[in-house]
Amino acid sequence: MSKPPFRIEALSSHDRASFSCGNDRIDKYFRETVTQDTKRDLARCFVAVENGTDKLAGFYTLSSNSVLLSEIPDHLKKKLPRYPTVGVALISWLGRHLDFRGRGLGEALLFDAIKTIAAAPIASHAIIVDPIDDDAARFYREFDFVSLSSDDRSRMYLPVATARKLIDG
């Protein structure tokens, strides 16, 4: 069996200065702000590093969050208790360096985030994302995320049980 091209690990002293995914907001956050968020326990950041070169290839961040029960589509909330809010995990940011386009790294980062959420000692009913643009919304829709409003770029939602099927299937 061949070694995977990337390893995913917690952000530490990785050099982020030259990271560029092509979106200025994501790049600026990752280069300048992510460390502050991790130090303040606002997010956990995981990075994909290319084996062999140790080049930083991508990252994602996770945070705890909640969604109002009233925001969840009716067909998804049928079996949920009628609490005012539902605990979820938020994939706050996800970026892939431009040099690694077309290598399946976005999917690998998403699947690693799902595995991390599913294995966490704290429960989350669902995973939510806030797509930064139309391309991001399309990416998440490919993996069965649904919009929580009629705006296609609004917050998107995927039950953890459905997400587990994605990575197991």
N, C-alpha and C positions, 0 to 999 in steps of 0.2 A: 504494500500500500504506500502510495507516495505521500509525502508530507504536504499539508495544506500550504498554499502560498502566503497566508496571513495568519497571524496570531492576534487574538483580541485580549487585551489586558486593561487593568485600571490605569487611568491617566496618572502619571507621576512627573518625572523630570523630562518628558519628551519635548523635543524642539518643535514648537508650533509656528515659529516665525514665518516659514515659507509655505504654510498650508494655504491652498487655494482650491475651493470647490466651484468657483465661478459665481457665487452669490455673496455680495459684499457684507450683508448682515450676518450670514453664517460665519464667514471668514473672520470678521471683526469679533464676533462673540467668542469663537474658538481661540483666537490669538490673544484676546485682551481680557475676557470676562470669566471664562469657564473656571479658572483656578479660584477666583473669589467665590463663585457659587458652590464649589466643592468644599472649600474651607468653612463656609457658613452653613453647611449641611442643607443646601437648597437643591442640590443635584449631585448625582454620581455620574462621572464621565468615564467612558470606556473607549479605547482607541484600537484601531486595526493597524498593525505594523507588518510591513512586508518582510517575510523571512529572507535571510540572505543579505538584504540591503539595510534593514532596520529603518526604512523610510516610512514615515507616518502616512498612512493611506486613507484613513477615515476615522470617524468618531460618532458616538451618540451619547446623549445624556438621558438619565431617568430621574423622575421626581414623583412623589406621591401627590395625589390630587383627588378631587371628587367631581361628580357630575350630578346636577339636579335630576331626580327621577323623572320629572316632567319633560326634560330635554331628550330622553331616550326614546327612540321610535317604539310605538306600541307593540310591534311584533317581537321586539327584543326585551321588553320589560314584563312580559306576561308572567314569568315565574319568579320575578324579583319581589322581595318584601316591600311593603309600602313605606319605606324610610324616606325622608325628604331628599337625602343624597345617597349616592352609591360610590364606594371607594374604587378608585382606578389608579393605574400607573400611567404617567405621562411620558412619552418619548418627546422630550422638549426640543432637542436639536438632533439632527442627523446629517452628516456631510461626508462626501467622498471626494478625495483629491482628484482634480482633473486628469492627472497622469494615469489614473486607474479606471477610467471610463470603460464600460463594456466588458468588465471582468467579473461581474456578479457581486461586487463588493457591497453595493447598497442592500441587496437581498441578504447577504451574509450578515451585515450589521443589524438589519431588522430582525432576522431570525435569532441572532445572539441576544438581542434585547428581549425578544419573546421568551427565550429559554431562561434568561435571568429573572424576568418577572414571574414566570411560572414556578420557578424554584425558590423564590424569595420566602422568607419565614413570615412575612406579613401578607395577608390576602389582598388581592385586587380582583374585582369582578371583571374588569375590562382594561383595555389599553386605549388611550386616546392620543391623538396627534393634532397639531395645529399646522396644516400645510402652509408653507411660506409662499408658494406660488402654484400655478396650474400644473406644472410638471410634477411637483411633489404630491399634489392631490391625485393625479393619475397614477403615480407610483403606488400610493397607499391603496387606492381602489383595486389595483391588480391583486392585492392580498386581502380582499374582502372587507376593508374598512368602509364604513358607511358614514355619510355626512349627518350631523345632528340637526341640520336645518336645510332649507331649500337652496342655500348658497353652496355651490360645489366646493368652495375652498374653506368652508367653515370647519370647525372642530370635527374630527372624525373619530369613530368608535369601532372597536372590535372586541367582542367578549373573549376573555382569556381561554375559555373552553374551545372556541373556534380557532384561536391562534395556535393552541396546542396541536390541533388537527393539521394545521398548515405545516408545522415543523416535523410532525410524525409521519405525515402522509407522503 
